[in-house]
């Protein structure tokens, strides 16, 4: 009898729970709208955002809410509770200041077309880039050329490197190097110059604000498109895996001065797989 009980206890202990499954697998969600349906995947690598989204779905938080901010070539944003049954012309999208979680930036997730991400308050009031998890947006964007992506990198990286150079190659250090050069003290000149260069290279390589698109990013942004300037600023926690044509329909709707479609796009959200 004791062996049977122990076996039952062990068997029950090993049965995967809803939470344990959600921690080890990607979750699949269905977003039903009057414009068509989209199936999205929530990444296991962003567990806090995924778990929060699952809880909101279980609580019917999104049902009846709108895609209330729609900008072709940018994003379709929705899920804010104040959009439910909102009359035409009403300002929508204030979110919930009490529903924020820390960012979960992941290098392999970026704002390609169909990426699911969290909006947030601006840096000046949100220095840690915490997400407003009471709503979400889907990246639309556009297709870029390699040259455009390279230009974006230079726009960020050239001024960044100049600031770092200025930090180490001070007027005093320049004066010292110039005097050593004139005196033809090659060894001393090289020792100081190499140390300055090493410091500059180290700080530049470690700089978080440096922009370098990975091969995966370049491939996506030059084929399906997206919104690259949002990368590393807003947490991407999922992607559309079916129904991108519905996203295209939504962002092509005519909108008012607040980017709200004149035709309401209501959603109903279901969990297909934890």
URHU-V41891 format. One record per run of one state. SS is the DSSP state (2 for helix, 1 for strand, 0 for the rest). FROM is the first residue (numbers start at 1). TO is the last residue. If there is no record, write none. Layout:
[[SS & FROM & TO] [SS & FROM & TO]]
This chain:
[[0 & 1 & 1] [2 & 2 & 14] [0 & 15 & 17] [2 & 18 & 24] [0 & 25 & 26] [1 & 27 & 33] [0 & 34 & 35] [1 & 36 & 42] [0 & 43 & 46] [2 & 47 & 58] [0 & 59 & 65] [1 & 66 & 70] [0 & 71 & 74] [1 & 75 & 78] [0 & 79 & 80] [2 & 81 & 83] [0 & 84 & 99] [1 & 100 & 101] [0 & 102 & 111] [1 & 112 & 112] [0 & 113 & 114] [1 & 115 & 117] [0 & 118 & 122] [2 & 123 & 125] [0 & 126 & 130] [1 & 131 & 132] [0 & 133 & 135] [1 & 136 & 139] [0 & 140 & 141] [1 & 142 & 142] [0 & 143 & 145] [2 & 146 & 168] [0 & 169 & 170] [2 & 171 & 182] [0 & 183 & 185] [2 & 186 & 206] [0 & 207 & 214] [2 & 215 & 221] [0 & 222 & 225] [1 & 226 & 226] [0 & 227 & 227] [2 & 228 & 230] [0 & 231 & 235] [1 & 236 & 242] [0 & 243 & 243] [2 & 244 & 251] [0 & 252 & 254] [1 & 255 & 255] [0 & 256 & 260] [1 & 261 & 261] [0 & 262 & 265] [1 & 266 & 273] [0 & 274 & 274]]
